[in-house]
Amino acid sequence: MTEKIYVIHENEEWTTHLFKRLEELGLPYEDWFIDEGLVDLNEEPPEGVFYSRMSASSHTRGHRFAPEMADSLLAWLEHHGRTVFNGSRALRLEVSKVNQYMALNAAGIRTPKTIAANGKEQILRAAEKIDAGSFITKHNRAGKGLGVRLFHSIEALREYVDGDEFDPSIDGITLIQEYIQAPEPFITRCEFVGGKFVYAVQVDTSEGFELCPADACRIDDLFCPVGEEVEEKPKFQVVEGFDDPIIAKYEEFLRQNQIDVAGIEFIRNEAGEIYTYDVNTNTNYNADAEAVAGKYGMLELAKYLGKALKEEKVTV
């Protein structure tokens, strides 16, 4: 049987560009869509290389137990010594921001002051304990900015958690986090392939916290139509020549946690200090921003997987 690149995921819209790049490079691959399914622990996996793009937001697409199913699959693959990119350790961090923050802190990376809470009264207690003028709530298992809300008082938070709009995290854990006030309304997302820095993208946050860069997540065109006299600033822009000591820290963090592909997001406060608040191990890329910069994350990823497949064939 011909060895292949196996792509494990639960969202077809997020794999389209990767599959196109694999086809452009003439690389054999197989689509392993994981939602419902089975893993026969009595059999051996096929030969090849395996790449997981499992997402913490799978439940928003009707795939509530896809991460748990993927975890079983990854455990099976790793037990049999298969080459797995973004394996079980990466998945553990993908589905829990608490785990992310503890791993980031262990690598010497600053994160915002955060408290995890289960239960409405505990959420209110956490907000009192964090003792910040402004704070945000977010889901522990999330993606695309799910559950992120900004509050300026405990009273406003109480009204929210006691009201009809309260949106609990799928795992029951809500995070209360200090709000980092940036001098300008943007965050920075650093992209890595093979554990190495590819580029940084600046993301405009003036319209809210849903910051997924994938084309499928876009609600409308972020650029003005051709011919308009006034040009709007695009929401996503690749930062030319980005070079900061945080890159080396991020690469070491990825190495320590066996994460091969990721997008790591940070924000600077008014003093210029970096606070890292999210690790995306199923990272996506914005086509418009990449086209302007001439840098393509999915192409780099496809090349990386192709190189790994070639090396796999040599060693078998």
Secondary structure, DSSP 8 states (H G I E B T S, - for coil): ---EEEEEES-GGGTHHHHHHHHHTT--EEEEE-SS----TTS---SEEEEE---TTGGGGT-TTHHHHHHHHHHHHHHTT-EEES-HHHHHHHT-HHHHHHHHHHTT-----EEEE-SHHHHHHHHHHHT-SSEEEEESS--TTTT-EEESSHHHHHHHHTSTT----TTS-EEEEE----SSSEEEEEEEETTEEEEEEEEE-TT-S----SGGG-SS-SS--TT-SS----SEEEETT---THHHHHHHHHHHTT--EEEEEEEE-TT--EEEEEEETT----HHHHHHHT--HHHHHHHHHHHHHHHHHHH-
